[in-house]
Amino acid sequence: MANWKRILIILALTLLGLAALLLGVGLAFTDLIVDCWWHLELGLGEFFWLKLLYRYILFGAVTLFFLLVFFLNFWAASRYLGVDTEQLERLGRAESTRRQRFLELFQTGSMRVYLPLSLVLAVGIAIPFYQDWHAALLFVFGPKSGVKDFVFGQDVSFFMFSFPVFQLIQREMLIAFSILTGAITLLYYLEHRIMAGGSKEWAPGARVHLSGLGLLTAFIVAWGFILERYQLLYTEAHEPQFFGPGFVDIRYTLPIIWLSVVSLVGLAFSTLLLVHRQRGQLATLVLGLTFLGSVGIRHIDAIPRAIDRFIVKPNPVKTERQSMKNNIDATLTAYDLNNITNIDITPGLPDEDVLDPELRSHLYNIPVWDPEFLDDVYQQLQGIRPYYHFSNVDTDRYMVNGRLEQVNLAARENNISLLPPEAQNWENTHLRYTHGYGAVVTPAAQDGQTPMHWYLQDLTMRTDNNFEVVDRPDIYYGEEDLTYAIVPNSLELVGIPSADEESSFNYTGSGGVPISTLFRKLLFAIYFRDERLFFSVNISSKSKALFHRNIIERVRTLTPFLSLDHDPYIVITPKRIFWVIDAYTTSDWYPVSKRSTYRFNRDDEERQFNYIRNSVKVVVDAFDGRVDYYINDYSDPIIQGYRNAYPGLFKDISTMPPMLKEHLRYPKDLFGNQMRIYARYHQTEPELFYEQAETWEFARVNDAAVKPYFLTTALEGFQSDQHNFVLINPMTPIGRSNLSVLAVAGTFKGGAQTAMTSPGNGKQIIMYRFSRESQVEGPAQVSALIDQDPEIARQLTLWDQRGSRVLRGRIIVLPVGRSVLYVQPVYIVSTSGTRIPELQRIILSMGNVVVMTASLEDGIVELERRLKTLRETMPGRLPASRRPATTPAGPSLSPM
């Protein structure tokens, strides 16, 4: 009986110990365990382990390599150390014993000394590889791009993937072998020359050892000079004229670098010959002076300044022509600007038949409602509950009543901070107000002085226009800064709309990490630093934790190597609501390409890059949080490298559901960065590039840049009679206000479906370039014409009083025939009380004619009447025709 009690006690203690051990491990690795559960819930378990293992495999491999380098060299050095026994005998027995033990400690390559020392040094050397493990990942998995750089003829993937890693390897190896050479030399000197008797000769092996280390160190230094050649491709010394190496760099600096390499290698060998054979004194002297001279002369600015002053500056275009051409071509390629179509337009008044059939086909898609003004309208008229908030108003196109219409839409998200402070308690925040509900949709084109027209509205998702009704309109993941939620739970909720019966009490989504055990509950309480989660009785075994619910944070947590666009947008389908985010791959290592800086969505600081691609479309399910990555640009070597490193993470764009694919768009951040570069780099001839006489800038109105905006239209050059969803950005000559070019970016019908075979993935940029010999009013000038119109000024002044304020919206620029139509909405908003902007009037302008009416249709009629009068009085102003032209790399397009 006693034995059984003892066995039971031992078993109980064992189980208790195992439980304590399990709990301790769980507490120590809480973040790692919860992160693993979260990835598994998303179906990305393999991706999680690869991310984790790649970093530590790289760090471990580098640490092991340098550990062996240090330890084996220390161990080898200990083999050649000798002990002078005669000297030890003269020291006396006690002193001799202590000295001998101390010497033997180093002589035998003892694990107690060399191994810990080697490990500390190896870890210190390997830390930078741990920090830059993503660069090493592309070094291993990145494919060749098939594009050569213009200076050295290397594939550009070498510079984007290999060059930065080679620089890191060279730097760390130089540090390692410098430390090792110095330590081994000191070890030999102290332990052999001083401690073991100064009269004894060094062993031949010791001399060979030191010679080998010295030779390897010299080779590493020489490799650094070889890599320094490539650093010339990123010099900014010739800015603002051009980026990259110039005449002095190629003809003067580059040969000196080669001289340093050759003289250093020669000096290393001649020094060995001198040390071991006492020969080659003259060669060593000459090579040493040559090497020192080649290094020193690079720090003397007088010579390159003289070359620049007497050769380059008097003949800048002739001497730097190839350098400028290299910079232009590399920059256009790096920013994906090679497939731009130019359409030259000689401006004039439109023909009589242009306004009627051509312009009227666009009326129902002209976006007279600005999203920034709609934000207040949506909040006041469709917020409905105090805890709902529209974080952003998007623009898209949908089939409405059988035709493709441009609409504005927004998701009705949950925002607990809008509730009274006393309602913002733990239970409401995490268990009750867990989600938003539904969306609102309005047409982009509406008439003034009429009530707002809704395509989708209210919590009932009511529609009178055959708009798709969503089965699961609950929004658990969105743009708001959402904290974690626990669903389903045991609370009885009243009045919170949901597609699921009794809301979060019966959550049917597949998202969330189960909290099915007390152990999981404890870990989540520790993970969220919230003890109330552990003690809450309303959390059941069926509950799940939903976290990382902000879609940008969610995607950045999963894939921090992707940069994200500032404008995520919703797509409404019959099943549920989805978020689509444009993701970019960038690099700062594209050779000879002009650098840009930009702060992408939620970046802590501006990112520097000289290569960008919209390589990925990210789709996030608003109901269950599922994240899908679709490759949008198969020509991008960076995303191909990540695809090779993380099998199964990235999907082909062809597998995207058609209901999502038809809502893909040309991203705003990409277009803005491209146009900032193209504003100067469209001048592809070095002479024009140097003159900068045709440099553009973004059009401005009232000292604010006109932001790119979306328009659904059938523009010339898009090879389709159907309407396309495009981005438009007007640009003016630098320092001037007249319109110089209208940049249009969009995706062909079916472009996303043929992304794997279609050049440019169906994307295209068209530049409507207006003749420099004719004046075309820019947005700022049109705004001034509107201000100067006495009838409009009188009416606006009348409205802008007695508790109202007149707000003029953005100016929409639309090419029509050989002319340009400008459209500007006018809103009235109350200066006191509730702010609900009302569309009051629409201003249209063309050919110095300005009209203001309540509707687009009336405005067109009035504009036609005035233009007809102007045409009759100025018949000679009409030009002959348009002259379409394309860049050599662009497609051949026919005018409409």
N, C-alpha and C positions, 0 to 999 in steps of 0.2 A: 504493500500500500504506500509506503514511504517512497518507494522508487517511482510509482506512478505520479505521486505528487511532485516529486523532483522533476520528472519528465515534463509534466504539464507546466510547471513554473519555468523551466528552460525554454519550452516551446512558446509560452506567452511572452517571455522576455525577448526571444528571437523575433517574434512577430512585431512586438513593440519597437524593437531596434530597427527592423526593416521599414516599419511605418515612419519612424523618425528619420531614417536615412532618406526615404522617398520624399518626405516633406521637406527635408533640408535641401535636397537636390532641386525640388520644385521651386522653393523660395529663391535659391541661388540663380536658377535659370528661368525665372518667370517670363521675362521679356522674350527670350528665345522660344520657349514652349508655346506661348500665346501667339507669337508671330508665326510659328510653324502651323498651329491650328488654323490661323486665319488664311494662310496660303492653301492649306488642304481644303478648306471650305470653298475656296475659289477654283479648285481643281488645278492648282499650280504647285503641288507638292514637289515635283521633280525640279521645277524652277527654283523653289526655295533652297533645296539642298545643293543645287549647282551654284547658286549665288554664294552660299555659305562656304562650300568646299573650294571653289575657285580661289577665293581670297586666301584661305589658310593653306591650300596646297601650294600656291605660289610663294607665300611667305615661308612655309616650311621648307620648300625646295631650295630657295635662295639661302635661307639660314643654314641648311645642311651643307650646301656647297661651300659657303664661306667658313663654316665650322671645320670642314675637312681641310680647306686651304690653310687656315691658321694652325690647326692642331698638327697636321702632318708636317708643316714646316718647323713648328716648335719641336716636335718629336725628332725630326731629322737633325735639327741643330744640336739636340742633346746627345746624339750619337757621336758627334765629332769633338765633344768637350773632353779634355784629358785632366787627370789629377796628378800633380807633382808629388809623388810619395815621399821623396827626399825632403821636400819642404815641410810636408806634414809631420815627418818624424822630428824635425828640428823644433816644432811648435810645442812638443810635449804630448803626452798621451791623452790627457783630458781635452786640451785644445784641439789636438789632431782629430779626435773622435767627433767633436762638435763640427769642425770644419768639413770633415769628410761626409758626415751625414747631410749637412747643408748642401754640399756640392752634388751629392748623389741624388738629392731631391730634384735637381734640375737635369742631371745627366740622364736619368732613366726615362725622361718624358712622362713624369708622374701625372696620373689622372688628377691628383689633388691640386696641381698648379696649372698645367697647360689646358686641360679640358674646360674648367670654369672660365679661365681667361679667354679661350677661343670662343666659347659660347657667348659671353658678354659682347665681344667684338663682333661676332657674326650677327647677333640680334640687332645691334646698332646699325650695321651696314644694311640689313634686310628691311628695316622699318620703312624706308621710302618706297620699296616695292609693294609693301602691304597697303600703303596709302594710295598708290597709283595702279591698283590692280586692274581697273577697267582698261587702262591703256595697254597693259600686258595682255589682257584678254583679246583685244583687237589685233595685237601683234601676232597672236597664235592663230586666231580664227578668221582674221580679215582677208578677203580675197583680193586679187589684183583688179584694178579698175579698168585697165585697157587704155588709159589715157597717159601720155608721156608729158613730163614737164618740159618747158621750153629752153632750159639752160643746160641741164646735165643729161637729159634724155631718159631719166628714170621714170618708172611707173609712179603716178602720184600716190598710189597706196603705200609705197615705200615711205614717203614723207608723212603721210597721215597716220600710219600704223607703226612702222619700224623705227623711223628716225628719232622720235621722242623717247622710245624705249632704249635705243642704242645710246642716246645721250645719258640716260639714267644709269645704264650698265657701265658705261665708260667712267662716269663720275664716281660711282660707288667702288668700282674696281681700282681706280686710281687711289682713292682714299684707303682701301683695304691693303693694297700692295705697298703704298707709302708707309703705312703703319707697320706692316709686316717687315719690310726691308729695314726700317729703323730699329724695330724691336729685335730682330735677329742679329743685326750688327752690334747693337748694345749688349745683347746676350753673349755673343762671342767675345766681345771686348772685356766685359766685366768678369765673366766666369772663367775665361781662359787666360787672358793676358794678365789680369790682376790677381784673381783669386787662386788660379792654378799655377802660377809661376810665369813671370813675364819673359823669361828667356826661351821658353819652349816655342817651337815653330807651330804655326797653324796647320792643321791637317789639310791635305789637298781637297778632300771632300767639302770642307768648310768654305774654302775659297771658291770652289765650283758653285756651291749653294748660293753664296752671296752674289756671284757673277750672274747666275741665272735669275735671281730676283731683280737685280739691277737691269738686266736686259728686258725682262718682262715689263717692268715699270716704264722703261723707255718706249717699248712698243705701245703700251697703253696711252702714254702721252702723245705718241705719234698718231694713234687712232683718234685721239681728241682733235688734233689738227685736221685730220681728214674729215671728221664730222663738222668741223668749223667751216669747211667750204660750203656745206649745205645751209648753214645759218645765214649765209649771204642772201639767200632767197627770201628772207623775211626782214631785210633791213628797211628801215623807214627814213634813212638818211636823205633820200631824194624827194620826200614829201615837201610841199604839196604837188609837185609836178607829176610824180608817178611813184609807185610802190615797187620795191624789189631792187635787185642789183643793177648798177649802172655801168658806165664806161670805166670809171676808176676801179670799181669792184672787180670787174671781169679782167681788165687788162693790167691792173697793178696789184690789187690785194690777193687775188687768186694765185698768181704765180709765186708770190712771196710765201703763201701758205704751203704750196708744194715744195718750195725750197726749204722751209722749216722741217717738213716731213722727211725729205731725203737726207738733209744734213744731220738730223737727230738720229736716224737709223744708222747712218754711216758712223757717227760719233760713238754710238753704243758699241758697235763691233770693233772699232779702232781702239776704244778704251780697254776692251777685254784683251785685245792683242797686246796692248801696252802693259797691262797688269800681269798677264801670264807669260808673255814671251819677251817683254822689254823691247818691243819693236813698234814702229808706226808712230813715233813721237811727232813727226812733222804732219802726218795725216790727221792725227788727233788734234793738234793745234789748229790746223786749217779748218777742219770740220767744226771744231768748237767755236772758233771765231765766226764762221759762217752761220751757225745756228744762232748764236747770240745776236749777230747782226740782223738776221732775218726776223727775230722776235723783237729786237729793239727798234728796227726801222718802222715797224707797224705802229709804234707809239709816237712817231715823229709826224706831225700833221703837215709840216711844211711841204713835203713832196706831193701828197695827194691834193693839197690845196693849190699847188702850182699847176699840176696837171689840169685840175678843174678850172683854174683861172685862165690859163693860156690855151687850152685845147677844147675843153667842154663848153665853157660859157660863151666863147665866140661862135660856136657852132652847135647849139644845144640840140636841135632836131636831127642834124646829121649824125652826131656822135651817139645820141641816146635813142635814136629811132627804133632800133631793135629792142631795146630795153622797154620802151613805152609800149611797143606792139606786144611784147611778151606779157606785160602787166594787163593790158586790155583783154587779150585773148584768155588769159588764165582767170581773170575776174569774171568775165562773162560766163565761162564754163562753170566756175565754182558756185555762182549764184543762179545757175540754170537759166541763163538769159540768151542762149544761142538760138532758140526757136521763136524769136519775136518777129511778128509780121508788121511791116510798116505800110500804112496807107496814106499817101500824100493827098491832101485836099486843098484845092484853091478856093477859098471862102467866097461866098456871095449870098445874095438873097435867094431863098428857095424857089424852085419852080412852082407854078400855080397848082400842080397836081400833087405836090409833096405832102402838104399838111393834111389833106383830106384822107387819102387811103393809107398813107404810111404812118402818119402820126397818130391817127385815131385808133390804129391797131394796138397802140401802146398805152392808151389812156387808163385802162383799168389796172395797169401795173406800175404806174408812176407813183412812187412812194412819197405822198405828200405828208404823211404822218411820221415825224421823227421819233425813233425809239426813245430818245431821252425825254421827250414830252409825254409819250405814252406811259412812261413809268408812273407818273402821278395819276393819270387816268385809270390805269389798271388798279393801283393801290386803293383809290377812293371808290371805284365802282364795282370792283370784283374781289377785293380783299375779303369782304363779307365777315370773316371772323378775326378777332384781334391778333391771333397768333399766326395768321397767314401773311406771307410776304412774297412779292415778286422781285427776285434779286436782279434779274436782267431781262430786258426785252430783246428777243431775237427776231431775225428776218429770214424768211424762207419762202418756198413756193410749194403749193399743193394743188391738186386737181379739185376744183370747186365747180359744181354744176357743169361738168364736162369740159372745162377749160383750165389751163394752167394759170393760176393767179398768185401774185406775190402777196404775202400776208405778214403781219406781225403777230408774235405769239410769246407767251411766257408761262413758266411753270409756277403754280401756287404752292410755295414751299413753306415749311414750318419754321417759325422763328420765335422761340420761347421768350426772348428778351423783350418782345412787344407786349407781353402780359404785365399786369401790375406787379410790383416787387414782391408782394406777399404771396403771389401765385407762383413765383419762380423758385419753388422748393424742389428737393431731390426727387420726390415721387412724381411730380408733374413733369419734370424735365426728362427723366429717364424711363418712366413707365407709362405715362399717360399721353403726353403730347409728343408722339414719336415720329410723326410723318406729316407731309403736306398732302394736298389732294387736287389732282386735275390740272388743267391749263386753260388759258383763254386765247382766242384767236380772233383777230380783226383784219379786214382787208387793208392793204397799204394805201390804196387809192380811195379817197372818200371826198365828198363835197362839203363845202363850208356851210355853216348855219343849219346843219342837220344833226340829229342825234347820232351818237356813235353806233355804227353798225357792227354786230357781233356775229362771227361764224361759230364760235364755241364759247359758252359762258356759263356762269353759275356752278354751284356744287352739284347740280343735277347733270352737268355736262350737256346742257340743252343746245341744240343746233337746229336752225331752220334752213340750212343750205346743203343738206346731204353730206355734212362733214363727218369724218370717221369718229365714232364714239369708242372710247377706250374701255376695255373690260376691266383692266387693273390700273386705275389712275392714281393709286397711292404712290407717293414720292418719299421714299425712305433715304434716298441718296441724291444730293443736289449741290448747288453752289453755295448755300448757306454754311456757316461754320457750325456744323451739327456735331453735338457731343454724342457719346454712346447711348444706345437705346437697348432695353431688354424686352423682347417680345418672343412669343406670347407671354402674358403674365396673368395673374389672378385678379386683377382689378376689374370692377364692373364700370365700364366707361359709358358715358352718356353724352350724346350730341357731337361726337367727333366723327366726321364722315370717313368712311372707308369702304372699299369694295368687299373686304372681308367682314363677315358678320361680327358685330360688336368690336370692330376695329382691332387694336393690337391684342385683345384678348384671344383672337383667333387668327393670328398671322399665318398665312399659308405660303409665304415666299420661301424659296430655297436658301436665301441668304442667312448669314449669321453663324456664329460658332456656338454649339450647344453648351449649356451650363447644366449638365445632366447629373453631376455628382457634387458632393460637398467639397471635394478636393479642387475641382474646377472652379467652384464658387469662390474658394479661398484665393486661388491664383488670380482670378479676375479682379477680386477686391484689391489685391496687391498691385496688379498691373495698372489699374485705374487710380490707385492711391485713394480708394474710397471704401471705408469700412462698412458704410451703410448697405452696400451691395451684398456683403456677406450676411448681415443680420436681417435683411428684408425677408418677410414671410410671404411676400407677393410674387416671389420668383419661384417657379415650379421646375420640375425635372424636364419639362418640355420647353423651357425658355431658351432663348438664344441671345447672344450678345452681338449687336450690330455696331461696328465701330469703323474708323476711317471713312466716315460717311460723306465728307466733303469730296467731291469727285476729283478735284485737282490734287488734294492731299493723297487721295487713294491711289491715283496713277503715279504720282511722284514717289510714293512709298514703295510701290511695286517696281517701277522702272525709273530710277533717278537719272539714268543716262539719257533720257529723252527730255527735250525742252517742249513746253506746252504753250499753245496759243491762248491769248487773253479772252477769246470769245467762244467758250463752249456753247453749244446750242442744243435745244431739245428737238426730237423727232417724235411726232405723235403717230402711232400705229393702232390698228384695231385691237391689238393684244395689250399693249402697255406703252409707257413713255420711256424713251431712251435719250441718253446724252451722247453727243458726238464731240470729240475733242481732236483737233489737229495737233499732231506731235511732230517734232522736228529732230533731225540729227544734225549736229553742227561740229565743226572742227576749226581749230586755229592753225592747222598745219598744211593747208593747201598751198603749194609753192607759187610764189609771185602774185598771189591774189590779194587785193585790197582788203584790209581789215575793217570790220564794223563792230560796234558795241550796241547791245540791246538787252533790256531786262524782260525776260519772258515771264509767263504767269507764275507768280509766287517765288521768283528768284530773289535771293537775298541781296544781290548786287548785279550790276550790269555784266553780261557775259561778252567776252571778246571772241570773235570768230571771223573766218574768211571763206567759209564753205557752209552751205545750208541746203537741206532738202526736206520737203514735207513727205517723209518716208512712211509715216504710219497714221492711220485713222483709228482712234481708240473709241470704242463703244462701251458705255456703262449703262446697265439696266437700272432704271430708277426705282424699281420695285424690290429686286433681290440683290443688287450690287454687283452682279456678274460683270467682269471686265474682259473684253475681247480686243485683241490687237490685230489689225489688218494691214499688211504691207501695201503701200500705195505707190511706191517708187522702187521698182526692182533693179534699176541701174545704180542705186546708191550702195557703194561698197561697205559703208558703215553698218547699215541695217542688215546687210547680208552677213557681216561678221557676227553681229549679235544673234542673228537667226541660226548660224552654225553653232554658236556657243550655247544657245538655249533652245534645243529642239522642242517643237510643240508649242512654244509661246506665241509665235507670230503665224498668222493665217494668211492664205492667199486672199486678195481682194475679191476674187471670183466667187469665194464662198460666202461673202457677205449677203444677208437677206436682201432681196430686191427692194423691199419697202424702205430699207435704210440706204441702200446704194443710190437711189434716185434723189436723195437729199444731200449727197456730198457736194462740197463747194470748194472754191479756191480760197485758201485761208488768208485772213486779213494781215496777220503779222508777217507772213511770207511776202505778200504783195508789197507791203510798206517797206520792208528791208530791201526788196529787189528794186523798187523804184528809187530809193535813196541812192543806190549804187548806179542804176541805169541813167539817172539824171545827168551824170558826167560821162559814164562809160559808153553811152550810145555813140559818142564821137570815136569811131573805130580807126580812123586814120590818124597816125601820130601827129601830123601837122595840126589837124583840128583839135586833137586832144591837148596839145601843148598850148594852143591859142585860147581854148576854153571860151570861145565866143558863143557857143550854142549850149552852154550848160543850163540845165533846168533846175527848178525847185518846186516844191508843192505849192499849189495856189493858196493864197491867203485872203481872208476876209476879216477885217477889223483886227489885224495882227494875230489871227489864229489860223493855223493851217486847216484847209478843207480836208476832212477825213474821208478815206475811201468809203463808198457806200454800195450796197447791192441793188441791182436792177434786173428785172426779168424782161428781156426784150430780144428781138431778132436783129442783131447788129451785123453790118456788112463785115465779111471776113470770117464768119464762124461756120461756113460750109453747111448751113442748115437753115431750112425755112421755118423751123420751129423756134420757139422762144427759148433762150438760154439764160441761166442765172449767173450774172457776171458782176464783177467788182469794177467800179469806175473811179478813176483818180485824175482830176485835172491838174496840169502842170503849166507853169509859166516860165519865161526866161528869167534867169537869176537877176534880181533887182528890178524887175518889171512886172506889170500887172496884166498885160495882154495874154490871152490864151495861146500857148505854143503847141501843146499836145494833149490829147485825151487818151490816157492809158486805160485799157480794158483787159481784164483777166477773167477767164472762165474755163469751164470744162465742156467739151463737146457732148452732145447727146450720145450716150453709150460709151463715153470715154473711160469711165471707171470699169466698165465691163470688159474692155479690151486692154486693160492696163498692162498685161503681160506681153502684149505684142505691139501695142501702139506706141510710137515714139512720143516721149514726154507724157505718157500715161493719160493721153486725152486732154491735157492742159495746154492752154495757149494764152499768150499775151499779144494783144493787138494795139499798136500805137497809131492813133489818128493824128497825123502831123499836119498842121496848118502852115500854109506858105508864109515864109518870113517877109514876103513883099506886101502882104495884105494884113490889115488890122482885124483881129478877132478879139472881141471883148472877153476879158477874163472875169471870174466871179467877183473880184473886188470892184472892177469897173461897172459891172451890171448892178452891184449893190449901190454904187454911187448914182447910177442912172435912176434907180428906184427912189433913192432919197431925193433926187432933184425933180421928180415928177410932181407937179403942184397938186394934181387931183389926189394922187395916192398919199402925198404928205399931209394934205388937209384931212383926209379920212382917218389916217393913222393917228393924227394929233387929237381928233375928236374922240376916238376910242380910248386913247391913253390918258384918261382922266376919270374922275368920279368913281374911285375904287377899283378901276381896272388898269391892267397893264398890257401893252401890246408886245408880243414876242415874235420875232421873225425866225423861222426855222432855217435849216441848212438849204443851200442853193444846189439844186439838182441840175446837172449838165447832161444834155442828151443830144448826140449828133443826129441831125435830120437833113438828109441830102447833103448839100454843100454848106449848110449853115449849122448853127448850134442853137438849141432851144434851152432856155433857162427857166426853171420852175422853183418858186420859193413860197412855202406856206406861211400864212400869218395867223397867229394864235392870240386869243385874249384870255387872260387869267386874272382872277380876283386878287387884289392886293391885301385883302383881309379875309380871315376865316379859312375855309377849306380851299385848297389849291387844286382845281380841276381845269387844265387847259382845254380850250374849245377852239376847234378849227373854224376860223371866221372867213378868211379869203385866201385865194390862190393867185399869186403874181406870176405872169408869164412874160418872157422877154426874148426877142429875136431881132437881130439886125437893127439895134438901137430903138426898137419899138417895145414899149412896156405897157402891159394891161393888167388890171386887177379885177377879178370876178369871183363869184361865189363857188363856181364849179369849173373843172377842167374843160368840159364841153363848151360852156359859155366863153371861157377864155380863148379857146381855139377859134371859135367863130369871130370874136372881136379881133384877135390877132390876124386872122385872114383878111378881115376887112381893112385893117390899117396897113398891112403889108401890100395889099393890092393897090392901095393909094400910093404907097411909097414906090412900088414897082413902076407905076405909070409915070411918076415924076422923075425917076432915075433909071431909065431903060438900059443905059450903058454900063451899069454896075455888074450885070450878070456875067460870070466867067464862062468859059467854054465847057470844061468838063473836069472830072476828077482824074487823077493819075495814080492808080494803085501800084504799089511797089512792095517787094518783099526783100528781106535780108537773104543772103545766099543760103543760110541754113533753114530758112522758113519754107512753108508749103506755098504752092502757087494757088492764089485765091482769086475768085472772080467777083466783081461788084454785083450787088443785088440789082 
